[in-house]
Amino acid sequence: MKKLLKILPVLAVFTVCAIAYTPLFAQKDWKINTGIPEISLRENEQELANRLNGGYEQTYGTGFISLGDHPKIRFKHGEHSFMLPDNSHVLASSQEGNGWGVTSIEVDAEFYRSDRPDKHFQARKKFLGLLRELQAKGWKRYYYPGGARMVDKIDIFQGGEYVYIDYEPSEQEWLNVFTQGLESLSYELYVDGVILSISLNADSNEYWQGYSIYKISMEFDALEYKFQDYSGVYKRDNDDRFIPAKWLPMVEEVLQSNDKYRMEKERELKRQGIKIDESYQDPLPKIYTDYLKNKGKKY
């Protein structure tokens, strides 16, 4: 009996430790196996490929990361993060010589499929729900440098104009787009150094079978990468793109030309009675504002 009494405290300690340890181990294992993967811009190329078991390839200074299909995946960007469409196919790329990490992420997915009588209206409801979520997370309309900063709704369903995120196409407008007209809607959004392009397309070939299939494409671009692209340095096909002192002056020249074009276009639109958002200022990446500071210029 005395031996048993001596053993009991040891057994009690062992049991408590086992109970405490097991949930911790199980919890850690659960996070590894069922946690939702995340992608983000500016992450190291090779680390991203390794983390998500993706393929990595480099061609002429550009790194390509094929991340395959993901049932669930989140775009990580602080308070602006959001879940990507289910079963997204993801491809990322970078300009390795810049040392910026991943500068572009492309996402493609089937967004909605149905043969119900109200299929188009259900697709509209789901898509507008996505836009409202993005708005709530701080994403706003992005105007490309030189683009007119129009506030009014013009005939966005002819000529392929980008749609304003806060404008909701009516059911009839939706039908006109996806059954009779462009068969696509495009949006350009921005928040905190990231440009997001969204395109929703309908597969008209499927209508003959009674199905409506909507597909969505998203592209995330780092603002600094887009500014480098504006310079036109990529057309040179040389290593100047990796030397900021070479391409930053080219960006300045292009932006000045774009501003002149924007002013002329907006004057014309004002004469037509179209409102302009003159409070909108083009977001600038730090690499460019630092360049202007060093030259003693305001921005």
C-alpha positions as CSV (number, residue, x, y, z in Angstrom):
1,M,0.0,0.0,0.0
2,K,2.9,2.4,0.9
3,K,4.5,1.7,-2.5
4,L,1.2,2.5,-4.2
5,L,0.9,5.8,-2.3
6,K,4.4,6.7,-3.4
7,I,3.7,5.9,-7.0
8,L,0.3,7.8,-7.1
9,P,1.9,11.4,-7.1
10,V,4.2,10.4,-9.9
11,L,1.3,9.0,-11.9
12,A,-0.7,12.1,-11.3
13,V,2.1,14.4,-12.5
14,F,2.5,12.2,-15.6
15,T,-1.2,12.3,-16.3
16,V,-1.4,16.0,-16.0
17,C,1.6,16.5,-18.2
18,A,0.2,14.2,-20.8
19,I,-3.2,15.9,-20.8
20,A,-1.5,19.3,-21.1
21,Y,1.0,18.2,-23.8
22,T,-1.4,16.4,-26.0
23,P,-3.7,19.3,-26.9
24,L,-0.7,21.5,-27.6
25,F,0.7,18.9,-29.9
26,A,-2.6,18.3,-31.6
27,Q,-3.2,22.1,-31.9
28,K,0.2,22.6,-33.5
29,D,-0.4,19.7,-35.9
30,W,-3.9,21.1,-36.7
31,K,-2.5,24.5,-37.7
32,I,0.0,22.9,-40.0
33,N,-2.5,20.6,-41.8
34,T,-5.6,22.8,-42.0
35,G,-4.4,26.4,-41.8
36,I,-5.3,28.5,-44.7
37,P,-2.2,29.4,-46.8
38,E,-1.4,33.1,-47.5
39,I,0.3,34.9,-50.3
40,S,1.6,38.5,-50.3
41,L,3.6,40.8,-52.4
42,R,7.3,41.6,-51.6
43,E,7.9,38.2,-50.0
44,N,11.2,36.5,-51.0
45,E,10.7,34.6,-54.2
46,Q,12.3,31.3,-53.2
47,E,10.8,31.4,-49.7
48,L,7.3,31.8,-51.2
49,A,7.9,28.8,-53.5
50,N,9.2,26.7,-50.7
51,R,6.5,27.6,-48.3
52,L,3.6,26.7,-50.7
53,N,5.4,23.9,-52.5
54,G,5.5,25.8,-55.7
55,G,7.7,25.5,-58.7
56,Y,10.4,28.2,-59.2
57,E,12.0,29.2,-62.5
58,Q,14.2,32.2,-63.5
59,T,14.4,33.6,-67.0
60,Y,16.3,36.8,-68.0
61,G,16.3,38.2,-64.4
62,T,12.5,37.5,-63.9
63,G,11.5,34.8,-61.4
64,F,8.3,32.8,-62.0
65,I,6.6,31.0,-59.1
66,S,3.9,28.5,-60.1
67,L,1.8,27.9,-57.0
68,G,-0.9,25.7,-58.5
69,D,-4.5,25.4,-57.4
70,H,-5.7,26.1,-53.8
71,P,-9.1,25.2,-52.4
72,K,-8.7,28.1,-50.0
73,I,-6.1,30.8,-50.0
74,R,-5.9,34.3,-48.6
75,F,-4.2,37.5,-50.0
76,K,-2.3,38.9,-47.0
77,H,-2.1,42.7,-46.8
78,G,-2.6,43.8,-43.2
79,E,-6.2,45.0,-42.5
80,H,-6.8,44.9,-46.3
81,S,-6.4,41.1,-46.4
82,F,-9.2,39.0,-47.9
83,M,-10.0,35.4,-49.1
84,L,-9.4,34.7,-52.7
85,P,-12.1,32.8,-54.7
86,D,-12.3,29.1,-54.0
87,N,-10.0,26.8,-56.1
88,S,-7.8,29.7,-57.3
89,H,-4.9,29.0,-59.6
90,V,-2.0,31.2,-58.5
91,L,1.1,32.4,-60.4
92,A,3.6,34.9,-58.9
93,S,6.6,36.7,-60.5
94,S,9.4,39.0,-59.5
95,Q,12.3,41.1,-60.9
96,E,15.1,39.5,-58.9
97,G,17.7,42.1,-59.7
98,N,15.6,44.8,-57.9
99,G,15.6,42.9,-54.6
100,W,11.9,43.7,-54.1
101,G,10.7,40.1,-53.8
102,V,7.4,39.1,-55.4
103,T,6.1,42.1,-57.4
104,S,3.1,40.5,-59.2
105,I,0.6,37.8,-58.3
106,E,-2.0,36.5,-60.9
107,V,-5.1,34.6,-59.8
108,D,-7.6,32.8,-61.9
109,A,-10.7,30.9,-60.8
110,E,-14.2,29.8,-61.7
111,F,-16.4,32.3,-59.8
112,Y,-19.9,31.0,-60.4
113,R,-21.6,28.2,-62.4
114,S,-25.3,27.4,-62.6
115,D,-28.2,26.4,-64.9
116,R,-30.8,28.0,-62.7
117,P,-33.3,30.5,-64.3
118,D,-31.9,33.3,-62.1
119,K,-28.2,32.3,-62.7
120,H,-27.1,35.7,-63.9
121,F,-28.7,37.5,-61.0
122,Q,-27.1,35.1,-58.5
123,A,-23.7,35.7,-60.1
124,R,-24.4,39.5,-59.8
125,K,-25.3,39.1,-56.1
126,K,-22.1,37.1,-55.4
127,F,-19.8,39.5,-57.2
128,L,-21.3,42.7,-55.7
129,G,-20.8,41.0,-52.3
130,L,-17.1,40.6,-53.1
131,L,-16.9,44.3,-54.1
132,R,-18.6,45.4,-50.9
133,E,-16.2,43.3,-48.8
134,L,-13.2,44.9,-50.6
135,Q,-14.7,48.4,-50.0
136,A,-15.1,47.6,-46.3
137,K,-11.4,46.6,-46.1
138,G,-10.3,49.9,-47.6
139,W,-9.8,49.1,-51.3
140,K,-10.7,52.1,-53.5
141,R,-10.8,52.9,-57.2
142,Y,-7.4,53.4,-58.8
143,Y,-6.8,55.8,-61.7
144,Y,-3.8,55.1,-63.7
145,P,-1.4,58.1,-64.1
146,G,-2.8,60.2,-67.0
147,G,-6.3,58.7,-66.7
148,A,-9.2,61.1,-66.2
149,R,-10.5,61.1,-62.6
150,M,-14.2,60.8,-63.5
151,V,-16.7,60.6,-60.8
152,D,-19.9,60.4,-62.8
153,K,-21.1,57.2,-64.3
154,I,-20.6,57.3,-68.1
155,D,-21.6,54.5,-70.5
156,I,-19.4,52.0,-68.8
157,F,-20.9,49.1,-70.7
158,Q,-19.7,50.2,-74.1
159,G,-16.0,50.6,-75.0
160,G,-14.7,48.6,-72.1
161,E,-14.4,51.4,-69.5
162,Y,-13.4,50.4,-66.0
163,V,-16.3,50.3,-63.6
164,Y,-16.4,52.3,-60.3
165,I,-16.3,50.1,-57.3
166,D,-19.1,51.9,-55.6
167,Y,-21.4,51.7,-58.6
168,E,-23.8,48.7,-58.7
169,P,-25.0,47.7,-62.2
170,S,-28.7,47.1,-62.3
171,E,-30.0,43.7,-63.1
172,Q,-30.8,44.8,-66.7
173,E,-27.4,46.4,-67.1
174,W,-25.9,43.1,-65.9
175,L,-27.8,41.1,-68.4
176,N,-26.8,43.6,-71.2
177,V,-23.2,43.0,-70.4
178,F,-23.1,39.3,-69.9
179,T,-25.6,38.1,-72.4
180,Q,-25.6,40.7,-75.2
181,G,-22.5,42.9,-75.0
182,L,-19.0,42.9,-73.6
183,E,-19.3,39.8,-71.5
184,S,-16.9,41.2,-69.0
185,L,-16.5,43.9,-66.3
186,S,-13.2,45.3,-65.1
187,Y,-12.1,47.1,-62.0
188,E,-8.9,48.8,-60.9
189,L,-8.4,49.2,-57.2
190,Y,-5.7,50.4,-54.8
191,V,-4.7,50.4,-51.2
192,D,-1.4,50.9,-49.4
193,G,1.1,50.3,-52.1
194,V,-0.8,47.5,-54.0
195,I,-2.8,47.8,-57.2
196,L,-5.5,45.2,-57.7
197,S,-7.0,44.6,-61.2
198,I,-10.2,42.5,-61.3
199,S,-11.9,41.1,-64.4
200,L,-15.1,39.1,-64.4
201,N,-15.9,37.2,-67.6
202,A,-18.7,35.0,-68.8
203,D,-18.2,32.0,-71.0
204,S,-20.8,32.5,-73.7
205,N,-20.0,29.1,-75.2
206,E,-21.7,27.5,-72.3
207,Y,-25.0,29.3,-72.8
208,W,-26.0,26.8,-75.5
209,Q,-25.9,24.1,-72.8
210,G,-28.0,26.0,-70.4
211,Y,-25.1,26.8,-68.1
212,S,-23.8,30.1,-67.1
213,I,-20.1,30.1,-66.2
214,Y,-18.4,33.2,-64.7
215,K,-14.6,33.3,-64.4
216,I,-12.7,35.8,-62.4
217,S,-9.1,37.1,-62.8
218,M,-7.2,39.1,-60.3
219,E,-3.8,40.7,-60.6
220,F,-1.9,42.2,-57.6
221,D,1.0,44.5,-58.5
222,A,3.4,46.3,-56.2
223,L,3.2,50.0,-56.8
224,E,7.0,50.4,-57.2
225,Y,7.0,47.7,-59.9
226,K,4.2,49.5,-61.8
227,F,6.2,52.7,-61.7
228,Q,9.2,51.0,-63.0
229,D,7.1,49.7,-65.8
230,Y,5.8,53.2,-66.6
231,S,9.3,54.3,-67.4
232,G,9.5,52.1,-70.4
233,V,12.8,50.7,-69.3
234,Y,11.7,47.1,-70.0
235,K,11.6,47.9,-73.7
236,R,15.4,48.4,-73.6
237,D,15.9,44.7,-72.8
238,N,18.9,45.4,-70.6
239,D,20.0,45.6,-67.0
240,D,19.0,49.3,-66.6
241,R,15.8,48.1,-64.9
242,F,18.0,47.1,-61.9
243,I,19.6,50.5,-61.6
244,P,17.1,53.1,-60.1
245,A,19.3,56.0,-61.2
246,K,18.7,54.9,-64.8
247,W,14.9,54.5,-64.8
248,L,13.6,57.0,-62.1
249,P,14.3,60.0,-64.3
250,M,12.4,58.3,-67.1
251,V,9.4,57.8,-64.8
252,E,9.5,61.5,-63.9
253,E,9.4,62.4,-67.6
254,V,6.5,60.0,-68.3
255,L,4.4,61.2,-65.4
256,Q,4.8,64.9,-66.4
257,S,3.6,64.0,-69.9
258,N,0.7,62.0,-68.3
259,D,-0.3,64.9,-66.1
260,K,-0.5,67.2,-69.1
261,Y,-2.7,64.7,-71.0
262,R,-4.9,64.2,-67.9
263,M,-5.6,68.0,-67.6
264,E,-6.5,68.3,-71.2
265,K,-8.9,65.3,-71.1
266,E,-10.5,66.5,-67.9
267,R,-11.2,69.9,-69.3
268,E,-12.9,68.3,-72.2
269,L,-15.0,66.1,-69.9
270,K,-16.0,69.1,-67.7
271,R,-17.3,70.9,-70.7
272,Q,-19.6,67.8,-71.2
273,G,-20.9,68.2,-67.6
274,I,-19.0,65.2,-66.2
275,K,-17.7,65.6,-62.7
276,I,-14.0,65.2,-61.9
277,D,-12.5,64.0,-58.6
278,E,-9.9,66.7,-58.3
279,S,-9.1,65.6,-54.7
280,Y,-7.7,62.3,-56.0
281,Q,-3.9,62.3,-55.8
282,D,-1.8,59.6,-57.6
283,P,-0.2,57.3,-55.0
284,L,3.6,57.3,-55.2
285,P,6.0,54.6,-54.1
286,K,8.7,55.4,-51.6
287,I,11.5,54.8,-54.1
288,Y,10.1,57.6,-56.2
289,T,9.3,60.1,-53.4
290,D,12.9,59.5,-52.1
291,Y,14.2,60.3,-55.6
292,L,12.2,63.6,-55.7
293,K,13.4,64.5,-52.2
294,N,17.0,64.0,-53.2
295,K,16.4,66.4,-56.2
296,G,14.8,68.9,-53.8
297,K,11.4,68.6,-55.5
298,K,8.0,68.5,-53.9
299,Y,5.5,65.6,-54.5
